[in-house]
Amino acid sequence: MAKGKWQEWVTPEGLTLLEGWARDGLTDEQIAKNIGISTSTLYEWKKKYSEISEALKKGKEVIDLEVENALLKRALGYRYDEVTKERCAIRDENGEIVGYEMVVTKVTTKEVQPDVTAQIFWLKNRQSDKWRDKQNIEHSGQINQKMDMSGLSVEELRRLAKLDQ
């Protein structure tokens, strides 16, 4: 496939390759490099040729869902089986070694505890109205910032002036 010619990339083969690269988690910058063009050219192609934009979007949806599922799994915690295998000899009827095979010798169920950081990340992104760090607070009323210093002595005023420096 010729590098850098958009016509080559709107063919079924080209679109499949683009979708595959996106599904494999490549960034737009990496995809542009694979094509042999600049990132800005790829962005232009995405604007001009909906087939290219759709192929990249379709490929990225798959990997995004996998990452989302992995994040959720990590946030909630999970169990898995750790399997230990050992190499064992395979012997014929005469006791001669004819090969080797891997044999399961132990299965241990392990538990990964829920990850608080993953939980926070999930909640901040999925329920940002409840969990974001920045809160919008409205104030209805007046704020009086006038300070009466008429009762202070010259000495006290000088001390206050030095504190501001």
LINFEN-V833213 format. One record per backbone hydrogen bond with DSSP energy under -1.0 kcal/mol. CO is the residue of the C=O (numbers start at 1). NH is the residue of the N-H. E is the energy in kcal/mol with one decimal. If there is no record, write none. Layout:
co = {CO CO}
nh = {NH NH}
e = {E E}
This chain:
co = {5 6 11 12 13 14 15 16 17 18 19 20 21 22 27 28 29 30 31 32 32 35 38 39 40 41 42 43 44 45 49 50 51 52 53 54 55 56 57 58 59 60 61 62 63 64 65 66 67 68 69 70 71 72 73 74 78 80 82 84 84 86 88 90 90 92 96 99 101 103 106 108 110 112 115 116 117 118 119 120 121 122 123 127 127 128 149 153 154 155 156 157 158 159 160 162}
nh = {8 9 15 16 17 18 19 20 21 22 23 24 26 25 31 32 33 34 35 36 37 4 42 43 44 45 46 47 48 49 53 54 55 56 57 58 59 60 61 62 63 64 65 66 67 68 69 70 71 72 73 74 75 76 77 115 112 110 108 105 106 103 101 98 99 95 92 90 88 86 84 82 80 78 119 120 121 122 123 124 125 126 127 130 131 132 152 157 158 159 160 161 162 163 164 165}
e = {-1.3 -1.0 -2.8 -2.0 -2.1 -2.4 -2.6 -2.3 -2.4 -2.2 -2.6 -2.0 -2.2 -1.5 -2.5 -2.7 -1.9 -2.2 -2.1 -2.0 -2.6 -1.1 -1.9 -2.3 -1.9 -2.7 -2.5 -1.6 -2.6 -3.4 -1.7 -2.9 -2.2 -2.2 -2.4 -3.0 -2.1 -2.2 -1.8 -1.0 -1.2 -2.6 -2.2 -1.8 -2.5 -2.6 -2.5 -2.2 -2.6 -2.3 -2.5 -2.4 -2.4 -2.2 -1.7 -1.8 -3.4 -3.6 -2.6 -2.9 -1.5 -2.9 -2.5 -3.5 -1.1 -1.9 -2.5 -3.4 -3.1 -2.4 -3.1 -3.6 -2.4 -1.7 -2.0 -2.7 -2.6 -2.5 -2.8 -2.9 -1.7 -2.9 -2.6 -1.5 -2.3 -1.8 -1.6 -2.2 -2.3 -2.1 -2.1 -2.2 -2.0 -1.4 -1.0 -1.1}
